[in-house]
């Protein structure tokens, strides 16, 4: 469905970090390199520490080494204020458009029990119909909060089709790798990508509850 188009895929941390982990997994598997960093005064007032070094919270746009027409976006946090969310979304979408993207796919999570493990929405009826024809059920009603929702909703204002794919999660765990894997299993065929998901291992809930969550994904 998207293999012949220029696509930007992205997510910031949200419920279960489903979209964020999916975007990061793709970026690693495709050996992406950073092409643009984004900062926001709306990010939480803290820095990240790695091996004794301090880093500002940021979001990054990356490009695969061997796949043209594809950009991947992810970040450390979402802005805390609504105004800053809109501002950052605009910066991201403007950059994606300037690099030739025709479609923006936001990755997110759907809270609650769902008959389908992954649901989709689109910014216009033709795009929604294409999702259904590709075998992806639509989220018929509801709302998608935060920056991940805004990116899909604002995309048409920047000349792009907007999409959001949502992996169903209970919201019980800070990082829901099972929902992430379901999301990627749905997304990869749409992009005509053949990527192993073997490294995306997850524990059964009873065992996962005993593990210390990765604080980067809260």
C-alpha positions, -999 to 999 in steps of 0.1 A, spaced: 0 0 0 28 24 8 57 8 -10 55 31 -40 51 63 -19 74 85 2 65 78 38 75 92 71 67 69 101 69 81 136 59 81 173 67 96 206 63 78 239 27 71 247 5 44 262 26 13 267 53 29 245 38 8 217 45 33 189 77 46 202 93 11 205 80 2 171 96 32 155 129 27 173 130 -10 163 125 0 127 152 26 129 177 1 143 168 -27 119 171 -4 89 204 11 101 190 46 100 211 77 104 199 110 120 191 138 95 173 163 118 169 169 156 140 186 172 139 203 206 110 218 225 106 240 255 75 219 262 96 188 270 99 178 307 125 199 325 151 171 328 181 157 310 189 121 301 221 105 315 240 77 296 274 65 308 278 97 328 270 120 299 241 144 299 217 148 269 188 171 263 154 155 256 149 155 218 132 140 189 150 128 158 142 123 121 162 95 106 168 80 72 176 43 63 209 37 45 194 16 18 157 25 15 148 56 -4 115 74 2 113 64 39 119 85 70 115 74 106 108 97 135 109 91 172 116 110 204 124 109 241 92 125 253 60 144 244 56 181 252 36 187 284 15 217 270 -10 216 242 5 246 224 39 230 224 25 198 210 10 217 180 43 236 175 64 205 175 40 186 153 42 215 128 80 214 128 81 177 122 55 177 94 72 207 77 105 188 77 89 156 64 72 175 36 105 193 27 121 159 23 95 147 -1 71 127 22 36 122 8 23 101 37 28 104 74 21 73 95 19 79 133 22 48 154 3 47 187 -17 25 210 -54 17 216 -64 12 252 -87 -17 260 -98 -50 247 -102 -51 210 -114 -78 186 -85 -68 163 -50 -64 176 -43 -34 153 -67 -7 141 -61 21 117 -74 56 109 -68 79 79 -72 116 71 -95 111 41 -120 85 30 -100 72 0 -70 65 23 -93 49 49 -107 26 21 -72 16 11 -64 6 47 -95 -16 47 -86 -31 13 -52 -40 28 -69 -59 55 -66 -34 83 -98 -27 103 -106 9 111 -111 25 144 -147 38 138 -152 61 168 -132 77 196 -102 100 200 -64 97 197 -48 120 222 -13 136 223 13 143 196 9 110 179 -27 118 171 -19 154 161 7 143 136 -19 122 117 -46 148 119 -24 178 109 -7 160 80 -32 172 53 -24 208 62 11 201 51 1 184 18 4 148 31 -20 120 38 -22 113 75 -25 78 90 -24 64 125 -20 27 133 -28 16 168 -18 -15 186 -43 -27 212 -29 -27 248 -43 -31 283 -21 -2 295 -10 -23 324 27 -22 316 50 7 309 64 -11 278 40 -34 260 63 -54 236 35 -78 226 14 -49 213 45 -35 196 51 -67 178 15 -69 167 18 -34 153 49 -41 134 35 -74 120 7 -53 105 29 -24 93 58 -42 76 37 -57 48 21 -23 40 56 -10 35 69 -40 17 96 -45 43 110 -78 53 124 -74 88 129 -101 114 110 -95 147 129 -122 166 147 -96 187 115 -81 198 111 -106 226 85 -103 254 78 -121 286 45 -134 298 26 -109 320 34 -127 352 71 -125 345 72 -91 330 56 -76 361 88 -85 380 111 -67 356 123 -31 361 108 -9 333 129 11 310 125 47 323 132 61 288 98 48 277 76 62 305 
